[in-house]
Amino acid sequence: MATLLDKISDLNDLVLQGKAMEAFEKYYHEDVVMQENDLPPTVGKAANRTREEEFFANITEFRGANPLKVTVGEGVSMVEWHYEYTHKEWGVRNYTQVSVQEWKDGLIIREKFYYAN
C-alpha cells in the first residue's frame, strides 16, 4: 500500500510530466472540493474537471513548474509550487502557490490553493 508521501510524490511527478489531468483522475475523490484562496469552492469531481480543463486550455505558453517543498501529515499533504506561464486572460504569471490536500480513502477530498494575486 502506497503511503501518502508516495501518492503526493507520484501526483507531483505526473504534473511535471505534463499529465496533470491524468493525476487528477487518479488521485481526486468523486466528492472533491477545490478552492482558490477565499473564492467560493468548486464542488464535485465533474465540476473540478471542467475547471481544470478550462485552465489548461487557456495556457498559451508554459515555462515551468517546480515543487519547492512537500510535507505530509496525518491525512494531509502540502506542496509549495513555483509556476511560470502565460494565460490568455491573466497574462504572464510567475508566482509561488501552496496547495493543501486533505485525503480520504486514499484520494484527495479537499484541496485549497493559497497564493498572492
C-alpha positions in Angstrom: 0.0 0.0 0.0 1.4 3.4 -1.0 2.0 5.9 1.7 0.7 9.5 1.4 4.2 10.6 0.6 4.3 8.1 -2.3 1.0 9.3 -3.6 1.7 13.0 -3.5 5.2 12.4 -5.0 3.6 10.4 -7.9 0.9 13.1 -8.3 3.7 15.8 -8.5 5.7 13.7 -11.0 2.7 13.4 -13.2 2.1 17.1 -13.2 5.8 17.7 -14.1 5.4 15.2 -17.0 2.5 17.3 -18.3 0.0 14.8 -17.2 -2.0 16.9 -14.7 -5.3 15.6 -15.9 -4.1 12.0 -15.5 -3.1 12.9 -11.9 -6.5 14.4 -11.3 -8.3 11.3 -12.5 -6.0 9.0 -10.4 -5.9 10.9 -7.1 -9.0 13.0 -6.7 -12.2 11.8 -4.9 -15.6 12.0 -6.7 -16.7 14.4 -4.0 -13.6 16.6 -4.1 -14.0 20.3 -3.1 -11.3 22.6 -4.5 -10.9 26.3 -3.6 -8.7 29.1 -4.8 -7.8 31.4 -1.9 -11.1 32.7 -0.5 -13.1 32.3 -3.6 -16.2 30.1 -3.5 -15.2 26.4 -3.6 -15.9 24.2 -6.7 -17.7 21.0 -5.5 -17.5 17.6 -7.1 -15.1 15.9 -9.5 -17.0 16.7 -12.7 -17.2 20.4 -11.9 -13.5 20.5 -10.9 -12.5 18.5 -14.0 -14.2 21.2 -16.2 -12.4 23.9 -14.2 -9.0 22.3 -14.7 -9.6 21.6 -18.4 -10.5 25.3 -18.9 -7.4 26.4 -17.0 -5.1 24.3 -19.1 -6.9 25.3 -22.4 -6.1 29.0 -21.6 -2.3 28.5 -21.1 -0.7 29.9 -24.2 2.9 29.4 -23.0 4.1 27.2 -20.2 7.6 28.0 -19.0 7.8 25.8 -15.9 6.5 24.3 -12.6 8.7 23.3 -9.7 7.6 21.7 -6.4 9.8 23.5 -3.9 8.7 21.8 -0.7 6.5 18.8 0.2 5.2 17.9 3.6 2.9 15.1 4.8 0.9 14.8 8.0 -2.0 12.7 9.2 -4.4 12.7 6.2 -3.0 15.9 4.8 -0.2 16.9 2.4 1.1 20.3 1.4 3.1 21.3 -1.7 4.7 24.6 -2.3 4.9 25.1 -6.1 6.6 27.8 -8.3 4.7 28.3 -11.6 5.6 30.4 -14.6 3.3 30.6 -17.7 1.3 32.9 -19.9 -2.5 32.7 -19.6 -5.0 34.1 -22.3 -6.9 36.1 -19.7 -4.4 36.7 -16.9 -1.3 37.4 -18.9 2.2 36.5 -17.7 2.1 34.6 -14.4 5.2 34.0 -12.2 4.3 33.1 -8.6 4.5 30.7 -5.7 1.5 28.8 -4.5 0.8 26.4 -1.6 -1.6 23.6 -2.2 -3.1 21.9 0.8 -4.7 18.5 0.2 -6.9 16.6 2.6 -7.1 12.9 1.9 -10.0 10.4 2.4 -10.0 6.8 1.3 -6.6 7.3 -0.4 -7.9 10.2 -2.5 -7.9 14.0 -2.3 -11.3 15.0 -0.9 -10.4 18.7 -0.4 -7.7 21.0 -1.9 -7.2 24.6 -1.2 -4.7 26.8 -3.1 -3.0 29.8 -1.4 -1.2 32.4 -3.5 -0.9 36.2 -3.8 -2.9 37.8 -6.6 
